[in-house]
């Protein structure tokens, strides 16, 4: 039996496939994606939902001349397959392997690098306007999910699309899901359209009946389509896009490839912007993913037959689970505690809280900026809000943190999950900037716990902290070592774990474990180093730094964050401003780069952030003194 997929070796090869084989090709693509993700991990449900849609776009567009921009980009696997990257899936999301997101460096067919939500319409409009200015003639299409339409940037872009009126296709991929179930008014609006099947049935039945009228049927259909707006407005909710001045076509069955092709070709001929509203099913074609699309959003290796995850070694509590349990316990005693997430109740550990305290839980959708200012309002009114968010997503709300929280010194606690290196999702998801940008903001305190016990303690501490506080913690299993060190948390004070002389190693959060490993290796070389748990990155423990300067010639700082603006630079700046003979500072952290995707342990070794690499760097610096 021949494999249709094998006939696709490069972009536009799908145009050589016979129309009767489209359905079989879609099946082969789904089977290939399921098998590939089961072996390497990746984003499954979102990719299975857009197979026919992607095929239709590739059948109607020409690559790389035409530009296709994916919002978020985790649903681009079929696009990668159809542009000749099938063989590269063997290294999907591995170090130096193929990214799970669009990357222009991989292929010219990836018009724009993406990784975060609600950006595609803006980027596509930029392409469309540049095309018009430069007198070129190519099609620009953006694919954006209904979940991404909860993000404010999408509406800023739509407003500008309506004004500029550059021809472009906005494919609204509506599966009623982001990672978790969608929330908000726009979700309800789309649901109203989906349920108005009477409109779709009426339109199809009327068109079929008119076609049977000899001589005048086709003319009547054309005239009817010219007046479709009035019919649609009678039977559907108010035309949100058309009221803005953007043409709308839909809803369209996102798994009917022939209907999709017809709609895309109509949109392609339009000289004005048009929204194609496409209804898809997340996880389509794989029963476990259809049943639990959130569970199969981003997965590790799994057994295809059963859907069960592999490599499950019953790890200890994760930092997210510690946060989840602590929040519930605190809220049981304190009625002022509220919790906010931006479309990530499961990922941030707030699902348990949402069930027990529904009136104090707020999922604001993919709207981090709004989440922060909303929290500021809660705090200003006398409540104690906790904003739970992934490190890389909090970057989207920097202005709100500065202006709406810190200038007023409001008691908002930022619980920053996935801080540091997170691995396979790559540059857009590594949480390596939060220490630096939080470190620059007046009134902000920044804390990084060394283990799960200290994490619990600082959450309890935060309950009575009267100001902005950022607590950053890594992805995955919580470190349980060093539990014998559990000194009370005092603002701006570090914790000495081992006392030595000559060399002092001050580590931040997740790097404390690595610092202890490096300390043991130094001990083998006859060096007894002081090891300190920094705890607070801000405010800086200047008293301890002053004490260390009297008996240590080398101070080593360690952080899982970029060095620019980080803890190490703060320590170096402090010593540079002191009088007398100050110790040399060696800052260990991430250099001025964006870190690509790969296994976290591999990345740490490549960046010289593992124990042996750190010990080697310390010894080299010590011998140069």
N, C-alpha and C positions, 0 to 999 in steps of 0.2 A: 504493500500500500504506500503510495507516494505521500510525502509530507509537503503540504503546500507552503508551509512556513520556510522551508529550506530554499524556496525560490526567491525569497526576499533577502538580498545581500547588500542593498544600498537604498538610499532615499529614492522614492518614486517607483520602486519596483512593484509596489502593490497595484499600480495601474495596469500591470501586465496580467494580473490574476483575473480569471473569468468570473463574471458576476455570479454565476451559479455556485461558486466556491467560497463566497464571502462568509457564509454561516460556518462552514467547516474551518475556514481560516481563523475566525473568531474563537472557535473552540480550541484550536491548536495553540493560539496565543494564550488563552486562559490556562491551559494545561502547562505550558512552558513557564508562565509566571508563577503558578502554584508550586511547581517543582523547584524552580530556582530559589524562591523565597523560603521554601521548606528547608533548603540546604544552607542558605547564607543568612537568613533573616531579612527583614525589610518591611516595606509598606505593602500590605496585601489587599485589604478590602477596597481601598480607594482605587487601586489599579484595576481590579476585576470589574469595577463599576463603569469604567470608561473605555472598554475595549472597542465596542462598535462606534462610539463617538469619535475615538481617535482614528479608527480606520476610515470613517467617512471624511474626516478633515484631511487625511492624507490622500484620499481619492480625489478630493476637490481642490486641494492646494498643491503648489509646486515648491519643492524644497531644494536648496535653502533660500530661493528667491523670495517666496512668501514667508511671512513671519508669524509664528505661533508661540504665544507666551502663556505659560502655565502659572496660575496662582498657586502659591506654596510650592508646587512642583513635585510633591511626593507621589502624584498619580501619572507620572510621565514614562512609566516602564514600556507601555505599548508604543509610544512615540519613539523611544530608544530602539526598540526591536525593529520598527519599520524604517529606521534610518541606518540600519546596518550594524547595530551593536549587540546583536544576539549573543555572539560568542563571548563578549565581555561580561555577561552576567555571571560567569564562573567566579569573577572577583568582585561581585556586587558589594559595595560598602566596605570593602577591605582596604587596608593601607596600600596606596598606590594603585588600587583597582578602580572600577567604575563607580561613580557617585550615584546615590539614589535620587538625586535632584538634577534638574537641567544644568549643564555646564558648557559654556561656549567653547572652553578649551578642549572639550571632548569632541564636539561636532559643530559645524556651522549651522546645522539645523536647530540647535538650541539657541534661539535668538537672544535670550535674556536669562541670566542666572537668577534663580529664585530659591526661597527656602522659608520665608515668612509669609503671613497671610495678607490679603486685601491689597496687593500691589500691582496686579496684572493689568488692570484697566488703565492705571496711570502710565505704566511702561508702554502699553500698546498705543495709547494716545500719543505719546512722545514719538513712537515710530511712525504713526500715521501722519502726524503733522510734519515730521522731517521729510517723509516721502513727498508730501504735497509741495513743500518749500523747494525741494531739490528736483522737482519735476519728474519723479519716478512713478512707476505703475506696478505696484505689488500689493497683495492683499495682506492685511494685518488682522489677526484674530487673537482674542484673549479668552482663556477658559478659566472661569471663576466659580467656585462652589457656593452654594447658598449659605454655608457656614461662614465663608469669608465675607459675605454680604452683611454680617453683623459688625464688621470693622468700619470705623468712620472714614478711613482713607478711600474706601470704595465709593462712598457718596461724594466726597470731594472730587474724585475723578469723574463720576457721572455728571456732576454739575458742570465740569469743564468740557466734557464730551458734548453736552447739549449746547454749550456756547460755541465751540469751535466747529462742530458739525463735519469733522473729517470722517471720511468713509472708513468704517472698521466694523468688525464682527465681535460682539460680546456674547460668548456662549455661557449661559448661566446653567451650570451643571447642578441640578437640583435633586439631591438624594436625601433631603431632610436630615442630614447629619453633618457635623464637622468631625471632631474626634468623639465627642459626646453629643447627645441630642441637642439640637439647636434651640435657642431661646429667643424671645423678643418679638417685637411687632412685625418685622419683615418676614420672619418665619411663619407667623400667622397669616400674613398676606399671601405668601406663596401657597400655603396650605389651602386657602380659599380658592385659588386658581386651580390647584390639583383636583379639588373635589367638585369643581364645576364641570363634571363629565357631560352634563346636558349640552353645554356649548359645543364640545368636541363632537359628540354624537350628532347633534343638529347640523353642524357644518358638513360633516362627512355624508350624512344621509341626503341632505339637500343637493350637494354637489353630484352625487351618484345619480339621483333622480333627474337632474337637469341634463346630464350627459346623454340620457336616453331620448331626449326630445330632438327629433331630426331637424337639422338646419339652423335652429336658433339656440340650442342648448349651450354650446361653447360660448356664444356671445353673452348669454345671460350669466354664465359663470364669471366671465371677465368683469361684467358690470357689478356683479355681486361682490367680487373681491375688492372692487374700488370703494365699495361702501361698507367694507368689513369693520371699520372702526365703530360705526354706529351700532352694528349688531353686537360686537364684542363688549361695548360699554353697557349694553342692556343686560347681557347675560353674565358678565364677569364683574369682579370688584373693580373699583376705579383704576384706570390704566396708569399705574405709577410711572412707568418708563415713558409712555406716550405723553403723559401730562408734562414731563420734563422736556419733551421734544425729541425723544429717541424712539425710533420705530421698534415694534415688538412683534415677534412671531412665536407662537406656541400656545399651549404646551405641546412638546414633541416627544414621542416615545424614544428615549435614548438608547434603546436596544433594537430598534427597527432601522437597520442600516440604510434601507432604500428611502424611507421617510427622511432620515437625517441628510442623505445626499441631496434630495430635492430641496430641503430647507436651506442647506449651506449654499447651494448654487444660486438660489433666490437672493440670499443675503450678499453673496459675492458680487452680484450685479448691481447692488444698491450703491449709490454714490454718497449715501448718508449713513450715519451709525445705526446699527440695528442690534437688538438683543434677541438671541435665540434661546428660548426657555426650554431646556431639555430635562426630562424626567428620567433618572437612572436609579438603579438599585445597588447600593454599596455591598460589595462581596459577591456580586452576581456570578453564578455558576459554580460556587463552592459552598455547600450547605453549611458547614460550621461558620464561615465568614458571613453568610447571609443571616444566620441566626444571631451571631454576636459580632457585629461589625466593629464595635469599639475594641473588643478583645483582639480582633485581627487587624487593627489599624496599623500598628507597628509591632512586629513580632520577631522573636528569635527563631531558631530552628524548630521545626515541628514535624510530626508524623502526618503525612497527607491523608492516610486512610481514616485515622481517628480524630485528627485535629488537635491532638495532645502535644504540648510543648516538650521538646527534648532538653537534655542537659539540666533538668530540674534537680538540683542537689539539696533542696530544702535549706536555703540560706537563712541566716538570722534576720532579724528585723531590719528593714530598710529605714533610712532617715525619713522617708515619706511616711512610713507607718508610725514611726515615733511621733512625728508631727500630728498625724491623724488622731492618735490616742490622747496625746497631751491636750489638743484643742478641745476635745469632748470633755475631758476631766475639768479643764479650766472653766469652760462654759457652763458646766453643771453648777458651779459655785458662784460664777460671776455673770449676772444677767446682762452686763454691758458689753460683753465680748461678741463681736460679729466677725464673719468670715466672708471674704470676697475672692472670686476666681474669674479668670477670663477664659471661659469655655473649657476649663480643665479640672472639673471636680474630681474625676478619678485619678488623673495624673498627679495632682497636687495633694491628694489624700483627704479631700474635704467631703467625700461622699457620705461618710459616717456622720459628720457634723450636720450635713444638709438634712439627713433623715431625722436626727434628734432635735434640731433647732431650725426648722424650715423658715421661721419668721426672721431669723438672724443670719441666714445664709443668702448670698447673692451671687448668681452666675450672670455676669453682664455681657456674655458673648465675647467674640474675639475683639476686645476693645480695652486694651491695657491702659491707654491714656485716660479713658473714662473711669476705669476701675480705681485708679489712684486718686483722681479728684473726687469721685464719689466717696471714697474712704476718708478723704480730707473733710468732706461735709459731715460725715458721720461723727468723726472725731471732734469737729468744731461744735457739734450739738451735744457732746458729752458721752459718746459711746467709745468703745475700745476696739477699733477695727484692725483685722489682720488681713493683709493682701498676700495670698499665696500664688506664686508665679514662677515660671522657669526663668533662669538667669538671662538667657538670650532674648526672651520676650519682654523682659522688663526694660530693656533698652528703648523700647518704643514709647516709654512714658517718662523719659528723663526730664522733659520740661515741666511736667506736672509734679514730679517729685520735688523739683527745685521751687517752683512758684507757688504751688498749692499746699504743699506739706511743710517743706523746710523753712521757708520764709516766715511762716506762722508758727513754726516749731510745734506742730500738732503731733499727738501721740499715736501715730500710725506705725504699725510694725510690718515690715516687709519680710516675708518668709521666702527666701530665694532658693528654690530647689534647682537641681541640675547645675550647680555652680562648679566651675572648673571644666575639665575635659569630660565630654559625654560620649565621644566615640563615633559611631558609624554614620551619624547624620551630618557630620562635617562642619565646615566653616560657619554656616548660618546658625548652628545649634550649640557650638562650644560656648560654655559660660565663662569666658576668660576675661571679661571686661568690667564686671560689676564692682570689684574692689576698687578699680581705678576711678570709675565715674562716681561712685558713692563717696569715695575718699575726698573728692573735690568740693563737696557740698557742705556749707556751714550748717550747723545744728544737727547734722546727721551723725549717729553713732553706728559703727559697723562691727559686728561680732561674727567669729567663725568658730564653732565648737570642734573640739578634738575627737569626741566620741559621742555615742548615743546618750550617755548619762549627762554629759555637759550640755548637750542639745536640749534635753528635757529641762535641765536647770535654768538655761537661759530663756526658755519659753516662759517658765514660771517667773523669772526675773522681769521679763518684758511686760508682764501684766501690770506692774506698778512703776514702770519706767515712763516718766512724763516728758516724752519727746519722740522724734522720729528715730526708729531703730531698724537696721537691716541685719538680718541673720542669714548667713549664706552657708549652704551645706551641699555636699555632692550627691550625685546619683548613686543608687544602689545600696548594698548592705552597709549598715552602720557599724563603724569600728567599735569593738567592745573592750579593747585593751586599755591599760592605764586607768582602770576604774578605781584604783586605790588613790588616785589623785582627783579629789573632788572638793577643792577649796571653794568657799562662797564666792559668788560673782560680785565683783566691785567695779563700778564704772571706770574704765580706763586702766585697769590693772591686769597684768599678765600673771602667769603661773609658772614657777620654776619647777621643772621635773627632775633634772639631774644637776648637781653642782660640780663644777670642775674649774679649770683655769686655762688661760691662754686663748682658747677658742670658745666662743659662745654661739650656739645655733638657736635662732628664734624662728619657730615655724608657725604658719597660719593654718588653722583648721585641718583639712585633709592631709596636709604635709607634715603634721606632727608625727604620725606613724612612720613616715619616711625618714624624718629627722632622727627618730630613735634607732632605726635600722642603720643609718649612716653613723650614728654615735657608736654603735657596737663595732662597726668596721674601723672607726678611728681608734677605738680602744685596743684593737688588735695591733695597731701601729704604735702603741704606747702613749696615746693621747687621750686624756680624760677631759672631754668637752662638757661645758655647761649646755643643757638643753632646756629651752623655754617654750611654753605654749603661749603664743601671743595673745590669744583670746580676742582682745579689742584691737582692730586695725586702726580704729579712730574712736575716741581720742587715743593718742600715742602714750604709752607708759614711759614718759621721759625720766621718771625717777629711777626705774630699773635700768634704763639705758645708761644713765649717769653712773650708777653703781657698777655696771659691767665694765665701763671704760677704765676703771682703776686696776683691774686684774686680768683683762683680756686684750690681746693685741689684734685679734681678728673676730669680727662679728659677722655671722652668716645669716641672712634672712632667706626664708623659703616660703613660696606662695604658689598656688595653682592658679595663676592669673598673669596677665601681661605685666612686664616689669615697668613699663611706662605708667607713671601715676600710681603705682602700687605701694605696698607696705615697705618694700626694700628702699624705694626712693625716699619715703618719709623718714626712715631711720637714717639714711645717708645724709639727708638734708639737716636733720637734727644735729648729727655729729659735726657736719661742716660749719654749723653756726656756733659751735662751742669753742671755748678757748682751751689751750693746752694741747697735749699730745693725745689725740683721739685714736681709737682703733680703726683699722681699715675695715671697710664694709664690702662683703661679697654678696651680691643679690642673686639668688637662684629663683628663676621663674621662667615664664614663657617669653621669648624674644618678640620683637616687633613684627609679627607675622600673623596671618590667619591660618589656623591649624586645620589641615584637611581631615577627611574621614579615616577611621581605622579603629582597631581595638585599643582601648584606653591604655592597657599595659604596654602595647607596642609604641603608642604615641609618647608615653612617658619616657621610655627608653630612648627613642629618637630625639626627644627634647632634653635628654640628660636630667630628668626629674625623678629617676628611680634611685634607690638607696646607694648602690655601688657607684653610679655616675656622680652623685652628689658628694660622696666620700672622696672620690678621686679629685674632684674640683677643689674641695676643701684642702686636701693634702698639697695640691699644687700651689694654691694660694699661700698656705702656711710656710712652705719651703722658700717662697720668694720674699718673705718678710726679712 
